[in-house]
Amino acid sequence: MNYFSSNFKLGILGGGQLGKMLLNDTRKFDIHTSVLDASPEAPCKIACNEFHLGDLMDFDAVYNFGKTVDVLTFEIENVNTNALEALEKEGVKVYPSSKTLRTIQNKATQKLFYVDNGIPTADFSRFAYTNQIEDAVDNGGLKLPFVWKSTQFGYDGNGVKVVRKIEDLEGLPNVECITETMIPFKNELAVIVVRNPNGNVATYPVVEMEFHPEANQVEYVICPARISPEVAKKATDIALKVSKAYNHVGLLAVEMFQTNNDDILVNEVAPRPHNSGHQTIEASYTSQFEQHLRAILNLPLGRTDNKTAGVMVNLVGAEGYTGNVIYKNIEKIMAMPGVTPHIYGKRETRPFRKMGHVTIISESIEDARKIAEDVKNAIQVISE
Amino acid sequence: MNYFSSNFKLGILGGGQLGKMLLNDTRKFDIHTSVLDASPEAPCKIACNEFHLGDLMDFDAVYNFGKTVDVLTFEIENVNTNALEALEKEGVKVYPSSKTLRTIQNKATQKLFYVDNGIPTADFSRFAYTNQIEDAVDNGGLKLPFVWKSTQFGYDGNGVKVVRKIEDLEGLPNVECITETMIPFKNELAVIVVRNPNGNVATYPVVEMEFHPEANQVEYVICPARISPEVAKKATDIALKVSKAYNHVGLLAVEMFQTNNDDILVNEVAPRPHNSGHQTIEASYTSQFEQHLRAILNLPLGRTDNKTAGVMVNLVGAEGYTGNVIYKNIEKIMAMPGVTPHIYGKRETRPFRKMGHVTIISESIEDARKIAEDVKNAIQVISE
């Protein structure tokens, strides 16, 4: 198929910030793009050829949209997989596939998939409803502390809570959920694996994530991770094993824990461009967004190694501020060497809302990390 | 001024490919953009917030458009400078200024400017009309061979011709023009200088250009240029002198000849993102497009050094093909390491039409140059 012609059409489910960054890279290849999103104010609107309004969980909306494109991908996991399956049967290329997405969409199914495929992951229990957890604790079937996770619709720290005492369950939605054993770990790591339909596979360098202790959102993504070559190899091998098990097409971001005795446990995966890969825009030979396009269009994969070291800082709304956003000191951080802000264009900030990210690149990871801290200390996402 | 808010509006005169790449980088800062172009099919349409139809040489069109924005820039030199001047008087920030642009727009004025400012440039003569040249040759006032240049509206090899014998003048438009002494040179070099209203200045590394012998279009841009540090310093110093003389704001691409005895002569300048800076997207710490935005918004300038070596290959229509374009072997070049195509999305190709460019990056300039030749030998811009 000739992708570089106006007859070809790429469909993207979801019109958010990830989709917008993906669309930016479609410009390199002059791919004709069509986006489906439920919001008439979706960020993607500025960067696509066609925009369609529709609910991503609605069968008809996704199916009818999918029928108008040649290749269909998504920037968010919460889409109607039955519609994807129906489209696949009718010859639309859906990447990642409905099968891959189904297993990932539900965290309980995802965990069972790891167990079935011999992939190391933290022990867990599955509950049909959150209100069944208290009984399990009372009768000794479940020990505190643990991590509560909604099986669906959780992302960026939503749908996840550390439960140290039974009262911490209060206020949680009464939904299907899992509880995971708390693993004491040294590091949270991630590896992005990319695979095209031809079966070509490549991995990005291991990144290290530092989370904000309260908001449970990534604060720094550090690439390459400051770990031993042995641990990096182990993490990469496990990520490849996960990738092989899913037999996915496109990007697969594999998030992992490095335990205190250097075991690697898979936490969760995302079959799309991911927060742990934003630094690839500036630091890698091929950005994760270009790479996803190469993969789903069955083009040759690009180099995945680093041009420079890179650190990514999430820009989240400061506590105590809600309203029209101001990026205080943004000019100050732009004067620091190797610093590029990415502002997502949301008008209103609120505590911990993800408003953008900043990439810091440098010849040395130590310098990049140091500048990243200066960035973090200087910039404030506040309201007018 | 708070650029990172929806109240601010950046205006761009010209909706072509350079503008589109500039617009892509406005997304990092979430700048609200408005574009004026005469074509309803301008490439920029996909990437701007607002699009206005209008002739860039028409006073009213430019003036009325300019009144709706806070900062006004352009991606093409052929715009109405009287309108820019009127806008400046009414407080619109026009970068580069009407004064800078006026001097550059007319090649005769540009050459006189170099002479007035002690900037080395090839000797030249000015003619009100092309048909006056033959007399000058006949009466011994002008010697063959020379380079004929239209003083206006020339770019990408249009409006330029090497005249070796008097018959070569046939078919040239009868317009205001200059004739330049042919300078035997080793290299064509270029330096991009950036300057913001605060007076901060930075220079990109010297690049070396190889031109296609027939089409007079750049075939390879090589960064860093394979020249001695002394020559690089001389070229950079002269580019800075030109920049200082213009007192410009934004990018200034300074094209130069390195003569056989290592003198540097300024050929011409462009006050905007330039073909000689496309490799900065992948190879530099800060792309020329982001840098132009930083400059015209009076933000701190970004690093201008290289992350990697880079070579840029122009994709121009092959001879003998006119019609719906096909990028033959594009998948083959995408399998080469460090290769990213940039397809401009023009539907029809014709001989020597600029259809896109390809960037090749690598740790070593020798490797990048070698791969660039493989790219050049493999890809063919042909028609269906």
Interface residues (C-beta under 8 A of the other chain):
Chain A: N2 F4 S5 S6 K20 N24 R27 K28 F29 D30 I46 A47 C48 N49 Y285 T286 E290 R294 L299 P300 G302 R303 K307 T308 N324 V325 I326 Y327 I330 E331 M334 A335 P337 G338 V339 T340 P341 H342 I343 Y344 G345 R347 G356 I361
Chain B: N2 F4 S5 S6 K20 N24 R27 K28 F29 D30 I46 A47 C48 N49 Y285 T286 E290 R294 L299 P300 G302 R303 K307 T308 N324 I326 Y327 I330 E331 M334 A335 P337 G338 V339 T340 P341 H342 I343 Y344 G345 R347 G356 I361
